[in-house]
Amino acid sequence: MDTRTERLGQVMGHEGPRLQLRPPAGGREWEVEPAGVRAATEVELMIAKVRQANAASRWGK
């Protein structure tokens, strides 16, 4: 979880000291300082899964 923007992201790698995060359903990566990241809560993960499932059902995936 990016604490600066409150966005959920998966760590994809790092560029120098900054981490690169990507939204769980894909999309543009963004960079964040390691101090600005925390583990997502179970509730935040569940919300992300529901959003992803809803988006997939809307597009017939």
PDB file with SEQRES, HELIX, SHEET and CRYST1 records, atoms N, CA, C and O in Angstrom:
SEQRES   1 A   61  MET ASP THR ARG THR GLU ARG LEU GLY GLN VAL MET GLY          
SEQRES   2 A   61  HIS GLU GLY PRO ARG LEU GLN LEU ARG PRO PRO ALA GLY          
SEQRES   3 A   61  GLY ARG GLU TRP GLU VAL GLU PRO ALA GLY VAL ARG ALA          
SEQRES   4 A   61  ALA THR GLU VAL GLU LEU MET ILE ALA LYS VAL ARG GLN          
SEQRES   5 A   61  ALA ASN ALA ALA SER ARG TRP GLY LYS                          
HELIX    1 AA1 PRO A   34  GLY A   36  5                                   3    
HELIX    2 AA2 GLU A   42  ARG A   58  1                                  17    
SHEET    1 AA1 3 GLN A  10  GLU A  15  0                                        
SHEET    2 AA1 3 ARG A  18  ARG A  22 -1                                        
SHEET    3 AA1 3 TRP A  30  VAL A  32 -1                                        
CRYST1    1.000    1.000    1.000  90.00  90.00  90.00 P 1           1          
ATOM      1  N   MET A   1       0.854  -1.168   0.000  1.00  0.00           N  
ATOM      2  CA  MET A   1       0.000   0.000   0.000  1.00  0.00           C  
ATOM      3  C   MET A   1       0.900   1.230   0.000  1.00  0.00           C  
ATOM      4  O   MET A   1       1.780   1.374   0.849  1.00  0.00           O  
ATOM      5  N   ASP A   2       0.668   2.094  -0.944  1.00  0.00           N  
ATOM      6  CA  ASP A   2       1.393   3.365  -1.018  1.00  0.00           C  
ATOM      7  C   ASP A   2       0.723   4.297  -0.007  1.00  0.00           C  
ATOM      8  O   ASP A   2      -0.419   4.711  -0.204  1.00  0.00           O  
ATOM      9  N   THR A   3       1.428   4.621   1.066  1.00  0.00           N  
ATOM     10  CA  THR A   3       0.836   5.436   2.130  1.00  0.00           C  
ATOM     11  C   THR A   3       0.655   6.890   1.722  1.00  0.00           C  
ATOM     12  O   THR A   3      -0.132   7.613   2.334  1.00  0.00           O  
ATOM     13  N   ARG A   4       1.362   7.315   0.715  1.00  0.00           N  
ATOM     14  CA  ARG A   4       1.255   8.699   0.242  1.00  0.00           C  
ATOM     15  C   ARG A   4      -0.055   8.904  -0.509  1.00  0.00           C  
ATOM     16  O   ARG A   4      -0.727   9.920  -0.328  1.00  0.00           O  
ATOM     17  N   THR A   5      -0.422   7.926  -1.362  1.00  0.00           N  
ATOM     18  CA  THR A   5      -1.618   8.056  -2.195  1.00  0.00           C  
ATOM     19  C   THR A   5      -2.752   7.125  -1.770  1.00  0.00           C  
ATOM     20  O   THR A   5      -3.867   7.225  -2.283  1.00  0.00           O  
ATOM     21  N   GLU A   6      -2.464   6.214  -0.827  1.00  0.00           N  
ATOM     22  CA  GLU A   6      -3.424   5.196  -0.380  1.00  0.00           C  
ATOM     23  C   GLU A   6      -3.863   4.297  -1.525  1.00  0.00           C  
ATOM     24  O   GLU A   6      -5.003   3.834  -1.558  1.00  0.00           O  
ATOM     25  N   ARG A   7      -2.958   4.052  -2.461  1.00  0.00           N  
ATOM     26  CA  ARG A   7      -3.224   3.145  -3.581  1.00  0.00           C  
ATOM     27  C   ARG A   7      -2.586   1.796  -3.307  1.00  0.00           C  
ATOM     28  O   ARG A   7      -1.469   1.712  -2.796  1.00  0.00           O  
ATOM     29  N   LEU A   8      -3.309   0.744  -3.653  1.00  0.00           N  
ATOM     30  CA  LEU A   8      -2.799  -0.604  -3.520  1.00  0.00           C  
ATOM     31  C   LEU A   8      -1.957  -0.924  -4.748  1.00  0.00           C  
ATOM     32  O   LEU A   8      -2.375  -0.665  -5.877  1.00  0.00           O  
ATOM     33  N   GLY A   9      -0.800  -1.472  -4.534  1.00  0.00           N  
ATOM     34  CA  GLY A   9       0.067  -1.833  -5.648  1.00  0.00           C  
ATOM     35  C   GLY A   9       0.904  -3.049  -5.321  1.00  0.00           C  
ATOM     36  O   GLY A   9       1.201  -3.332  -4.161  1.00  0.00           O  
ATOM     37  N   GLN A  10       1.274  -3.756  -6.363  1.00  0.00           N  
ATOM     38  CA  GLN A  10       2.166  -4.906  -6.232  1.00  0.00           C  
ATOM     39  C   GLN A  10       3.567  -4.427  -6.574  1.00  0.00           C  
ATOM     40  O   GLN A  10       3.767  -3.732  -7.570  1.00  0.00           O  
ATOM     41  N   VAL A  11       4.530  -4.799  -5.751  1.00  0.00           N  
ATOM     42  CA  VAL A  11       5.910  -4.399  -6.023  1.00  0.00           C  
ATOM     43  C   VAL A  11       6.401  -5.172  -7.240  1.00  0.00           C  
ATOM     44  O   VAL A  11       6.395  -6.403  -7.248  1.00  0.00           O  
ATOM     45  N   MET A  12       6.827  -4.439  -8.270  1.00  0.00           N  
ATOM     46  CA  MET A  12       7.297  -5.046  -9.506  1.00  0.00           C  
ATOM     47  C   MET A  12       8.820  -5.042  -9.602  1.00  0.00           C  
ATOM     48  O   MET A  12       9.410  -5.815 -10.357  1.00  0.00           O  
ATOM     49  N   GLY A  13       9.441  -4.165  -8.829  1.00  0.00           N  
ATOM     50  CA  GLY A  13      10.893  -4.067  -8.874  1.00  0.00           C  
ATOM     51  C   GLY A  13      11.326  -2.779  -8.215  1.00  0.00           C  
ATOM     52  O   GLY A  13      10.583  -2.164  -7.450  1.00  0.00           O  
ATOM     53  N   HIS A  14      12.536  -2.387  -8.528  1.00  0.00           N  
ATOM     54  CA  HIS A  14      13.028  -1.121  -7.981  1.00  0.00           C  
ATOM     55  C   HIS A  14      13.979  -0.488  -8.977  1.00  0.00           C  
ATOM     56  O   HIS A  14      14.636  -1.174  -9.760  1.00  0.00           O  
ATOM     57  N   GLU A  15      14.036   0.804  -8.931  1.00  0.00           N  
ATOM     58  CA  GLU A  15      14.952   1.602  -9.741  1.00  0.00           C  
ATOM     59  C   GLU A  15      15.741   2.431  -8.751  1.00  0.00           C  
ATOM     60  O   GLU A  15      15.237   3.419  -8.217  1.00  0.00           O  
ATOM     61  N   GLY A  16      16.972   2.033  -8.507  1.00  0.00           N  
ATOM     62  CA  GLY A  16      17.750   2.686  -7.466  1.00  0.00           C  
ATOM     63  C   GLY A  16      17.073   2.428  -6.138  1.00  0.00           C  
ATOM     64  O   GLY A  16      16.713   1.289  -5.843  1.00  0.00           O  
ATOM     65  N   PRO A  17      16.893   3.458  -5.329  1.00  0.00           N  
ATOM     66  CA  PRO A  17      16.289   3.257  -4.013  1.00  0.00           C  
ATOM     67  C   PRO A  17      14.760   3.236  -4.026  1.00  0.00           C  
ATOM     68  O   PRO A  17      14.146   2.930  -3.004  1.00  0.00           O  
ATOM     69  N   ARG A  18      14.133   3.553  -5.161  1.00  0.00           N  
ATOM     70  CA  ARG A  18      12.666   3.655  -5.212  1.00  0.00           C  
ATOM     71  C   ARG A  18      12.046   2.348  -5.709  1.00  0.00           C  
ATOM     72  O   ARG A  18      12.578   1.688  -6.602  1.00  0.00           O  
ATOM     73  N   LEU A  19      10.895   1.988  -5.103  1.00  0.00           N  
ATOM     74  CA  LEU A  19      10.157   0.800  -5.515  1.00  0.00           C  
ATOM     75  C   LEU A  19       9.218   1.153  -6.654  1.00  0.00           C  
ATOM     76  O   LEU A  19       8.717   2.275  -6.737  1.00  0.00           O  
ATOM     77  N   GLN A  20       8.986   0.190  -7.526  1.00  0.00           N  
ATOM     78  CA  GLN A  20       8.025   0.357  -8.611  1.00  0.00           C  
ATOM     79  C   GLN A  20       6.810  -0.498  -8.293  1.00  0.00           C  
ATOM     80  O   GLN A  20       6.921  -1.713  -8.131  1.00  0.00           O  
ATOM     81  N   LEU A  21       5.655   0.142  -8.204  1.00  0.00           N  
ATOM     82  CA  LEU A  21       4.402  -0.537  -7.897  1.00  0.00           C  
ATOM     83  C   LEU A  21       3.487  -0.514  -9.111  1.00  0.00           C  
ATOM     84  O   LEU A  21       3.544   0.398  -9.935  1.00  0.00           O  
ATOM     85  N   ARG A  22       2.637  -1.540  -9.207  1.00  0.00           N  
ATOM     86  CA  ARG A  22       1.642  -1.612 -10.280  1.00  0.00           C  
ATOM     87  C   ARG A  22       0.311  -2.000  -9.650  1.00  0.00           C  
ATOM     88  O   ARG A  22       0.284  -2.817  -8.730  1.00  0.00           O  
ATOM     89  N   PRO A  23      -0.794  -1.431 -10.125  1.00  0.00           N  
ATOM     90  CA  PRO A  23      -2.107  -1.818  -9.605  1.00  0.00           C  
ATOM     91  C   PRO A  23      -2.324  -3.332  -9.782  1.00  0.00           C  
ATOM     92  O   PRO A  23      -1.814  -3.909 -10.742  1.00  0.00           O  
ATOM     93  N   PRO A  24      -3.062  -3.976  -8.885  1.00  0.00           N  
ATOM     94  CA  PRO A  24      -3.267  -5.424  -8.965  1.00  0.00           C  
ATOM     95  C   PRO A  24      -3.872  -5.896 -10.289  1.00  0.00           C  
ATOM     96  O   PRO A  24      -3.541  -6.985 -10.758  1.00  0.00           O  
ATOM     97  N   ALA A  25      -4.743  -5.104 -10.894  1.00  0.00           N  
ATOM     98  CA  ALA A  25      -5.376  -5.500 -12.155  1.00  0.00           C  
ATOM     99  C   ALA A  25      -4.565  -5.072 -13.370  1.00  0.00           C  
ATOM    100  O   ALA A  25      -5.017  -5.219 -14.506  1.00  0.00           O  
ATOM    101  N   GLY A  26      -3.372  -4.545 -13.135  1.00  0.00           N  
ATOM    102  CA  GLY A  26      -2.537  -4.064 -14.233  1.00  0.00           C  
ATOM    103  C   GLY A  26      -2.696  -2.569 -14.399  1.00  0.00           C  
ATOM    104  O   GLY A  26      -3.545  -1.943 -13.764  1.00  0.00           O  
ATOM    105  N   GLY A  27      -1.885  -2.018 -15.241  1.00  0.00           N  
ATOM    106  CA  GLY A  27      -1.919  -0.585 -15.463  1.00  0.00           C  
ATOM    107  C   GLY A  27      -0.532   0.015 -15.325  1.00  0.00           C  
ATOM    108  O   GLY A  27       0.472  -0.695 -15.278  1.00  0.00           O  
ATOM    109  N   ARG A  28      -0.499   1.319 -15.261  1.00  0.00           N  
ATOM    110  CA  ARG A  28       0.769   2.044 -15.190  1.00  0.00           C  
ATOM    111  C   ARG A  28       1.440   1.875 -13.832  1.00  0.00           C  
ATOM    112  O   ARG A  28       0.806   1.957 -12.780  1.00  0.00           O  
ATOM    113  N   GLU A  29       2.724   1.640 -13.894  1.00  0.00           N  
ATOM    114  CA  GLU A  29       3.516   1.574 -12.668  1.00  0.00           C  
ATOM    115  C   GLU A  29       3.786   2.981 -12.163  1.00  0.00           C  
ATOM    116  O   GLU A  29       3.761   3.952 -12.920  1.00  0.00           O  
ATOM    117  N   TRP A  30       4.043   3.064 -10.868  1.00  0.00           N  
ATOM    118  CA  TRP A  30       4.474   4.327 -10.279  1.00  0.00           C  
ATOM    119  C   TRP A  30       5.579   4.020  -9.284  1.00  0.00           C  
ATOM    120  O   TRP A  30       5.737   2.880  -8.845  1.00  0.00           O  
ATOM    121  N   GLU A  31       6.329   5.029  -8.938  1.00  0.00           N  
ATOM    122  CA  GLU A  31       7.452   4.863  -8.025  1.00  0.00           C  
ATOM    123  C   GLU A  31       7.135   5.457  -6.661  1.00  0.00           C  
ATOM    124  O   GLU A  31       6.396   6.434  -6.538  1.00  0.00           O  
ATOM    125  N   VAL A  32       7.713   4.838  -5.644  1.00  0.00           N  
ATOM    126  CA  VAL A  32       7.512   5.297  -4.278  1.00  0.00           C  
ATOM    127  C   VAL A  32       8.759   4.952  -3.460  1.00  0.00           C  
ATOM    128  O   VAL A  32       9.436   3.955  -3.710  1.00  0.00           O  
ATOM    129  N   GLU A  33       9.035   5.805  -2.483  1.00  0.00           N  
ATOM    130  CA  GLU A  33      10.137   5.539  -1.563  1.00  0.00           C  
ATOM    131  C   GLU A  33       9.766   4.336  -0.691  1.00  0.00           C  
ATOM    132  O   GLU A  33       8.599   4.189  -0.326  1.00  0.00           O  
ATOM    133  N   PRO A  34      10.719   3.482  -0.351  1.00  0.00           N  
ATOM    134  CA  PRO A  34      10.410   2.325   0.502  1.00  0.00           C  
ATOM    135  C   PRO A  34       9.747   2.703   1.829  1.00  0.00           C  
ATOM    136  O   PRO A  34       8.927   1.940   2.340  1.00  0.00           O  
ATOM    137  N   ALA A  35      10.081   3.844   2.384  1.00  0.00           N  
ATOM    138  CA  ALA A  35       9.469   4.269   3.646  1.00  0.00           C  
ATOM    139  C   ALA A  35       7.990   4.610   3.472  1.00  0.00           C  
ATOM    140  O   ALA A  35       7.257   4.690   4.458  1.00  0.00           O  
ATOM    141  N   GLY A  36       7.543   4.812   2.230  1.00  0.00           N  
ATOM    142  CA  GLY A  36       6.158   5.168   1.958  1.00  0.00           C  
ATOM    143  C   GLY A  36       5.294   3.984   1.585  1.00  0.00           C  
ATOM    144  O   GLY A  36       4.227   4.157   0.996  1.00  0.00           O  
ATOM    145  N   VAL A  37       5.741   2.772   1.921  1.00  0.00           N  
ATOM    146  CA  VAL A  37       5.004   1.558   1.573  1.00  0.00           C  
ATOM    147  C   VAL A  37       4.742   0.754   2.841  1.00  0.00           C  
ATOM    148  O   VAL A  37       5.589   0.673   3.730  1.00  0.00           O  
ATOM    149  N   ARG A  38       3.557   0.166   2.905  1.00  0.00           N  
ATOM    150  CA  ARG A  38       3.240  -0.745   4.000  1.00  0.00           C  
ATOM    151  C   ARG A  38       2.463  -1.927   3.426  1.00  0.00           C  
ATOM    152  O   ARG A  38       1.936  -1.857   2.316  1.00  0.00           O  
ATOM    153  N   ALA A  39       2.401  -2.999   4.188  1.00  0.00           N  
ATOM    154  CA  ALA A  39       1.626  -4.159   3.763  1.00  0.00           C  
ATOM    155  C   ALA A  39       0.141  -3.804   3.785  1.00  0.00           C  
ATOM    156  O   ALA A  39      -0.325  -3.098   4.680  1.00  0.00           O  
ATOM    157  N   ALA A  40      -0.587  -4.295   2.803  1.00  0.00           N  
ATOM    158  CA  ALA A  40      -2.030  -4.060   2.743  1.00  0.00           C  
ATOM    159  C   ALA A  40      -2.723  -4.906   3.801  1.00  0.00           C  
ATOM    160  O   ALA A  40      -2.262  -5.996   4.140  1.00  0.00           O  
ATOM    161  N   THR A  41      -3.832  -4.396   4.317  1.00  0.00           N  
ATOM    162  CA  THR A  41      -4.634  -5.160   5.272  1.00  0.00           C  
ATOM    163  C   THR A  41      -5.475  -6.188   4.521  1.00  0.00           C  
ATOM    164  O   THR A  41      -5.621  -6.108   3.301  1.00  0.00           O  
ATOM    165  N   GLU A  42      -6.022  -7.145   5.248  1.00  0.00           N  
ATOM    166  CA  GLU A  42      -6.903  -8.140   4.637  1.00  0.00           C  
ATOM    167  C   GLU A  42      -8.110  -7.473   3.984  1.00  0.00           C  
ATOM    168  O   GLU A  42      -8.540  -7.888   2.908  1.00  0.00           O  
ATOM    169  N   VAL A  43      -8.652  -6.458   4.618  1.00  0.00           N  
ATOM    170  CA  VAL A  43      -9.809  -5.739   4.073  1.00  0.00           C  
ATOM    171  C   VAL A  43      -9.439  -5.056   2.757  1.00  0.00           C  
ATOM    172  O   VAL A  43     -10.197  -5.129   1.790  1.00  0.00           O  
ATOM    173  N   GLU A  44      -8.290  -4.399   2.712  1.00  0.00           N  
ATOM    174  CA  GLU A  44      -7.845  -3.724   1.482  1.00  0.00           C  
ATOM    175  C   GLU A  44      -7.641  -4.724   0.355  1.00  0.00           C  
ATOM    176  O   GLU A  44      -7.979  -4.441  -0.795  1.00  0.00           O  
ATOM    177  N   LEU A  45      -7.094  -5.888   0.673  1.00  0.00           N  
ATOM    178  CA  LEU A  45      -6.906  -6.932  -0.350  1.00  0.00           C  
ATOM    179  C   LEU A  45      -8.248  -7.448  -0.854  1.00  0.00           C  
ATOM    180  O   LEU A  45      -8.419  -7.674  -2.052  1.00  0.00           O  
ATOM    181  N   MET A  46      -9.196  -7.633   0.055  1.00  0.00           N  
ATOM    182  CA  MET A  46     -10.518  -8.113  -0.342  1.00  0.00           C  
ATOM    183  C   MET A  46     -11.220  -7.090  -1.230  1.00  0.00           C  
ATOM    184  O   MET A  46     -11.836  -7.462  -2.229  1.00  0.00           O  
ATOM    185  N   ILE A  47     -11.138  -5.829  -0.888  1.00  0.00           N  
ATOM    186  CA  ILE A  47     -11.736  -4.769  -1.711  1.00  0.00           C  
ATOM    187  C   ILE A  47     -11.146  -4.795  -3.112  1.00  0.00           C  
ATOM    188  O   ILE A  47     -11.875  -4.683  -4.097  1.00  0.00           O  
ATOM    189  N   ALA A  48      -9.836  -4.942  -3.204  1.00  0.00           N  
ATOM    190  CA  ALA A  48      -9.175  -4.986  -4.518  1.00  0.00           C  
ATOM    191  C   ALA A  48      -9.649  -6.191  -5.320  1.00  0.00           C  
ATOM    192  O   ALA A  48      -9.867  -6.073  -6.526  1.00  0.00           O  
ATOM    193  N   LYS A  49      -9.815  -7.349  -4.680  1.00  0.00           N  
ATOM    194  CA  LYS A  49     -10.271  -8.548  -5.383  1.00  0.00           C  
ATOM    195  C   LYS A  49     -11.699  -8.381  -5.892  1.00  0.00           C  
ATOM    196  O   LYS A  49     -12.016  -8.796  -7.007  1.00  0.00           O  
ATOM    197  N   VAL A  50     -12.559  -7.774  -5.077  1.00  0.00           N  
ATOM    198  CA  VAL A  50     -13.942  -7.544  -5.491  1.00  0.00           C  
ATOM    199  C   VAL A  50     -13.985  -6.586  -6.676  1.00  0.00           C  
ATOM    200  O   VAL A  50     -14.715  -6.819  -7.639  1.00  0.00           O  
ATOM    201  N   ARG A  51     -13.208  -5.514  -6.607  1.00  0.00           N  
ATOM    202  CA  ARG A  51     -13.161  -4.553  -7.724  1.00  0.00           C  
ATOM    203  C   ARG A  51     -12.683  -5.228  -9.004  1.00  0.00           C  
ATOM    204  O   ARG A  51     -13.221  -4.989 -10.086  1.00  0.00           O  
ATOM    205  N   GLN A  52     -11.671  -6.070  -8.868  1.00  0.00           N  
ATOM    206  CA  GLN A  52     -11.129  -6.765 -10.039  1.00  0.00           C  
ATOM    207  C   GLN A  52     -12.173  -7.717 -10.627  1.00  0.00           C  
ATOM    208  O   GLN A  52     -12.326  -7.788 -11.846  1.00  0.00           O  
ATOM    209  N   ALA A  53     -12.889  -8.445  -9.773  1.00  0.00           N  
ATOM    210  CA  ALA A  53     -13.928  -9.358 -10.243  1.00  0.00           C  
ATOM    211  C   ALA A  53     -15.069  -8.596 -10.908  1.00  0.00           C  
ATOM    212  O   ALA A  53     -15.585  -9.027 -11.939  1.00  0.00           O  
ATOM    213  N   ASN A  54     -15.463  -7.475 -10.330  1.00  0.00           N  
ATOM    214  CA  ASN A  54     -16.532  -6.664 -10.923  1.00  0.00           C  
ATOM    215  C   ASN A  54     -16.119  -6.117 -12.277  1.00  0.00           C  
ATOM    216  O   ASN A  54     -16.917  -6.112 -13.214  1.00  0.00           O  
ATOM    217  N   ALA A  55     -14.895  -5.661 -12.387  1.00  0.00           N  
ATOM    218  CA  ALA A  55     -14.404  -5.125 -13.667  1.00  0.00           C  
ATOM    219  C   ALA A  55     -14.374  -6.234 -14.725  1.00  0.00           C  
ATOM    220  O   ALA A  55     -14.742  -6.004 -15.877  1.00  0.00           O  
ATOM    221  N   ALA A  56     -13.946  -7.412 -14.340  1.00  0.00           N  
ATOM    222  CA  ALA A  56     -13.881  -8.530 -15.293  1.00  0.00           C  
ATOM    223  C   ALA A  56     -15.272  -8.943 -15.755  1.00  0.00           C  
ATOM    224  O   ALA A  56     -15.462  -9.263 -16.929  1.00  0.00           O  
ATOM    225  N   SER A  57     -16.249  -8.940 -14.849  1.00  0.00           N  
ATOM    226  CA  SER A  57     -17.599  -9.340 -15.243  1.00  0.00           C  
ATOM    227  C   SER A  57     -18.246  -8.294 -16.152  1.00  0.00           C  
ATOM    228  O   SER A  57     -19.056  -8.638 -17.012  1.00  0.00           O  
ATOM    229  N   ARG A  58     -17.897  -7.028 -15.967  1.00  0.00           N  
ATOM    230  CA  ARG A  58     -18.426  -5.969 -16.834  1.00  0.00           C  
ATOM    231  C   ARG A  58     -17.910  -6.106 -18.252  1.00  0.00           C  
ATOM    232  O   ARG A  58     -18.610  -5.762 -19.206  1.00  0.00           O  
ATOM    233  N   TRP A  59     -16.698  -6.603 -18.399  1.00  0.00           N  
ATOM    234  CA  TRP A  59     -16.077  -6.703 -19.719  1.00  0.00           C  
ATOM    235  C   TRP A  59     -16.128  -8.141 -20.243  1.00  0.00           C  
ATOM    236  O   TRP A  59     -15.508  -8.442 -21.263  1.00  0.00           O  
ATOM    237  N   GLY A  60     -16.848  -9.023 -19.571  1.00  0.00           N  
ATOM    238  CA  GLY A  60     -17.027 -10.392 -20.060  1.00  0.00           C  
ATOM    239  C   GLY A  60     -15.774 -11.232 -19.988  1.00  0.00           C  
ATOM    240  O   GLY A  60     -15.582 -12.129 -20.809  1.00  0.00           O  
ATOM    241  N   LYS A  61     -14.929 -10.961 -19.032  1.00  0.00           N  
ATOM    242  CA  LYS A  61     -13.686 -11.746 -18.900  1.00  0.00           C  
ATOM    243  C   LYS A  61     -13.842 -12.793 -17.832  1.00  0.00           C  
ATOM    244  O   LYS A  61     -12.909 -13.553 -17.571  1.00  0.00           O  
TER     245      LYS A  61                                                      
END                                                                             
